[in-house]
Amino acid sequence: DISNGITASYNTPVEQLTDGSFEQWEITGYTPDGFTIQSMGGTAIERSTDSQAGTYAALLTADVVFGGQYISDVLLNDATYDAGETIQIKAYGKRTVGTTANLVVIYEYVDGEDTYNYNFTGASAGTWTVAAEGPSADQIETLTLTDSYSQVTSTIATAPVGVTHGVVTMIVGATNSGDKAVIDDVEVLVDGSDTAVNGTFELW
């Protein structure tokens, strides 16, 4: 508006949108397909390229105090088992930070308002009993990891009468806070057949 002494300049439009082609991603929170994750309030489970086979593995950090040790978020596969079926876990894993991280396995099912866990050790070994405020020491099985990928195998258990859709829970437990481990190629063996969903962690 020249009459009021106001002038305006015009410049060629400049692209202001960053990465409009969607080629760069900064996603930090991933969930592997076929798994349910229960957050314990610590470091979230991460996608790692430090895999045993394929491209990806799951990285778990033990940094939440529980039962006298540190644990990671809880990882449950969508595979289930029913009454009379045997269950067992096979997985590859290794420590990536620290020297105390191990894979911890829990077998459980829900009946009404009660959660039942399998007793791996103790006076009730080989039976299923109600978990009071979480699994007891007898109801967890620790599978020792090293700093190189190796396969670990849990105890075979038989689901009792009445079980429908029992699940297998996996966490990383450690003596030192912040110790980490990667888990890959998980097999959920039901009556000897692998029923794991995305046990290779290739889909996220």
Residue, then its C-alpha position, 0 to 999 in steps of 0.5 A: d500500500i504505497s499511499n500509506g508508505i507501507t511496502a512489502s517484499y515478495n520472496t520465492p516460497v521456501e520449503q519449511l516442512t522437514d522430511g516431507s518424504f518420510e525417509q527419516w524416522e525417529i521412533t524410539g518405542y517399538t512393540p514386537d508383533g505377536f507379543t504383549i508387553q507389561s510395563m514395570g515402570g522402567t526402561a521400555i523394551e527396545r528393538s535391537t539389530d544385535s540379532q542372533a539371526g535375521t535383522y532384529a532382536a528384543l533388548l530388555t533392561a533390568d532396572v526395576v526393583f522386584g523381589g531382591q533383584y532388578i527386572s525388565d518389562v514383562l514380555l508375553n508371547d501370544a502363543t497359549y496352552d491348554a489343559g493337558e498340554t506340555i509347555q517349554i521355552k527355548a530362546y537365544g539370548k546374550r548379555t549386552v551390558g553388565t555381567t548379571a542379566n539372565l532370562v527369567v521364565i514364568y508359566e501362568y494361567v488365570d482361573g477366576e480372580d486367581t493367577y496360578n504359577y508353576n513351581f519349578t523348585g521347592a516343596s511344591a515343585g512340579t505343581w501349580t499354586v496360586a501366586a499371592e502378590g506375584p510369583s515366588a522364588d520357586q515359581i521363576e526359572t532363571l536361564t543363564l545367559t553369557d556375553s555370546y548368543s546361546q540357546v537356553t531351554s526351560t523346564i517342561a511342564t504339563a498344564p493342569v485340568g481346567v486350564t484354557h489359554g495359559v501364557v508364558t512370561m519372560i523377563v530379564g532379571a539381574t543383580n545389578s541395575g541397568d544390566k541388559a540382554v537381547i533375546d531372539d528366536v523364541e520358541v514356545l513349545v506346546d506339546g513339542s511344536d513351536t507355537a510362538v507368534n513372531g518369535t524371531f522378532e522380525l515384525w514390529 
